[in-house]
Amino acid sequence: MSTRRPPARRGGGRRPKKKDDGAGLLLVLGGAVVAVMLVLAVLRWLAAHVWVVVVLALIGAGVAALSIRRLLERQHAEQARRLADLERQRRLRLTLTGPGGLDHMRHDAFEFAVRDLLLRDGCTARRVGQGGDQSADVLATDPMGRTWVLQCKHKQDPVGGAGVSVGVLYSLVGANERVHKAEVPVVVTNGRFTKPSQKWGAEQNVLLVDRELLGRWASSGRPLWELLRIPLPRGGQNN
């Protein structure tokens, strides 16, 4: 006679539910109570030490005031830079195109103006440009003792006209080697230079002062050798 097995339970057995929900709730409540107690303790301590609150408030106000001051200083400096840029551009326009500006001069007056700029920079300078001038319009000696020979090319149409050709540089270098023997050969124009002139001048160390650089030289008050970034001679000092 066979023994009958008890019928299997449908759906399988269920695991007993963990009884940890109550413990988790107690932990949360306990943490909240501790947090409230800490806050109340801090508030009571601050109430008993009001000077701490005052000091912290003063420090915060000081930090805020310093931040605002620095912000205002930066804004003021930026505004001052913008105004200075506008003023430089205005002086540059007047120097080149204003009444009596460089663009409106005759060629001989332009040569005298270049001489006067060198005198302003502290050079000894004289205008020599005339018939048979050996490609030199101005000769000068700067405060460091370097000798300069300058060829001036004034353009009636400085913006739309032709640029200074490389032949002007050839003539200046040839005459300088034969006659003037100056250390710093320069061509100055109120116009522009052709690309061959720029290339050959860089190769032969002929300094080129075009319209933009001339305007900066005349309007900024800075010496030409500083704008051209000519290295100082050994032991020399810029004024």
Secondary structure, DSSP 8 states (H G I E B T S, - for coil): ---------TT---------HHHHHHHHHHHHHHHHHHHHHHHHHHHH-HHHHHHHHHHHHHHHHHHHHHHHHHHHHHHHHHHHHHHHHHHHHHHHHSTT-GGGS-HHHHHHHHHHHHHHTT-EEEE--STT-TT-SEEEE-TTS-EEEEEEE--SSTTTS--B-HHHHHHHHHHIIIII--SEEEEEESS-B-HHHHHHHHHHT-EEE-HHHHHHHHHH---HHHHTT----TT----
